[in-house]
Amino acid sequence: MKLSSILTLGLPALALAAPTFKRASLIKRANLDEVATTGYATENGGTSGGKGGKTVEVSSFDELTAAVKGDEASIILITGPIKATGDVRVGSNKSIIGKDSSVKLEGFTITVKQTSNVILRNFALSKVVGGDSISLNKATNVWVDHVDLFSDRDHDKDYYDGLLDITHASDFVTVSNSFLHDHWKATLVGHSNSNESEDKGKLHITYNNNYFKNLNSRVPSFRFGTGHIYNNFYEDVSDGINTRLGAQLLVENNAFSGIKKPLYATDAGFAVARGNDFGGVEVKDLGGSLDSVPYKADLIEASAVKAAVVGTAGVTLTF
């Protein structure tokens, strides 16, 4: 095209002709051997997953199930979508990582039971019937990061189980940068009112920088343990944070929109709340005693949480 023609078109025409690009800030390149950097998963020696072990690429349910067995350190890189039914049982010292946003898993449970030092990162998992999407049971040092968990609200509330349940004295767990949405019962800490003897003194759990949307309850429901819940954005959630049965929570710098009960206690649950925007809902003083945690938390002002979390939480990494 001649220069004279370009000048005739003018700047507005050039702007229309320019290609469009995806916002670079939404996609972050990450390393396979990254270790937990936030929350309780950094305690008790830290959580490194399969760092230092071999990397195995998988693209089917059978390959995934085989790769996660045993306790030898390994990094399992999922390279594409997998749809199946069943239960993937994860051994110790494993990192299970989705390569990019194409990794959409459907229909099966990922279980971390009686194992330790596990990283679950950067994959979507949806519509699991007959079990939780992710189940942590007697699991120690687990980092759940940049996952997208969902089902739908079209079925009865008991059609699906939990999106992410942390039970049976699991300990030193962080759930970060994740998107949990479109579900009835989202995330449970402590499975039973009668399990105090096992759970008491355990269940040190952090939820930070997550996006919770279109959920009915358990965001989270927290029994017996010790929880730090910060920098999360809640949108269109009925029952938010429920502290129960002696649980001690520190709830900091979260933002809520379209919520009925952002933070409440049942059966002698406790919480310290500070720096939150409860979306205009009055929250009672819950008499908590947990006012500090043993790790550094990078707190964001509640007014800035939505912008920091939406578009970043979920499957937004590439490896």
Sequence and secondary structure as in RCSB ss.txt:
>XXXX:A:sequence
MKLSSILTLGLPALALAAPTFKRASLIKRANLDEVATTGYATENGGTSGGKGGKTVEVSSFDELTAAVKGDEASI
ILITGPIKATGDVRVGSNKSIIGKDSSVKLEGFTITVKQTSNVILRNFALSKVVGGDSISLNKATNVWVDHVDLF
SDRDHDKDYYDGLLDITHASDFVTVSNSFLHDHWKATLVGHSNSNESEDKGKLHITYNNNYFKNLNSRVPSFRFG
TGHIYNNFYEDVSDGINTRLGAQLLVENNAFSGIKKPLYATDAGFAVARGNDFGGVEVKDLGGSLDSVPYKADLI
EASAVKAAVVGTAGVTLTF
>XXXX:A:secstr
  HHHHHHHHHHHHHHHS     GGG EE  TT    SGGGGSTT   TTTTSEEEEE SHHHHHHHT SSS EE
EEE S EEEEEEEE  SSEEEEESSTT EEEEEEEEEES EEEEEES EEE  BSS SEEEES EEEEEES EEE
  SSS TTTB  SEEEETT EEEEEES EEEEEEE EEESS TT HHHHTT  EEEEES EEEEEEE SSEEESS
EEEEES EEEEESEEEEEETT EEEEES EEES SEEEEEESB EEEEES B TT      B      SS     
 HHHHHHHHTTTSSS EE 
